[in-house]
Amino acid sequence: MSKGPGRWQQAILHALEEHEAVVIAWLAGPDRSDQVSARRACRALAASGRIRAGYLSVGGKVWLAATRPDSTIELRKRGDFMSNRAVAAALGVSESTVRRDLAKQPRP
């Protein structure tokens, strides 16, 4: 029988009390075991309907994020983002060409 939300579930819920969305990797820090535990907690909370979970593109990387159930932030599925390799293959150029061209673009 469950004793309530675990450590990482509590951390995610507490962060969402203060912010509309939270990037799970940033919340967990650099330790791999903490990141795995936080991702698992995020998925469990999403399955129970207490949060929404999905992916955001931030700074050119794709991150697992959690939002409040009533949030208007658009989350996507992991497969909705094209990798540099997929873009390069579609354009018929190398992956390094795509990376270089993206680096030249001004950031919004």
Buried (B, 14 or more C-beta within 10 A) or exposed (E): EEEEBBEBBEBBBEBBEEBEBBBBBEBBEEEEEBBEBBBBBBBBBBEEEBBBBBBBEEEEEBBBBBBBEEBEEEBEEEEEEEEBEEBBBEEEEEBEBBBEEEEEEEEE
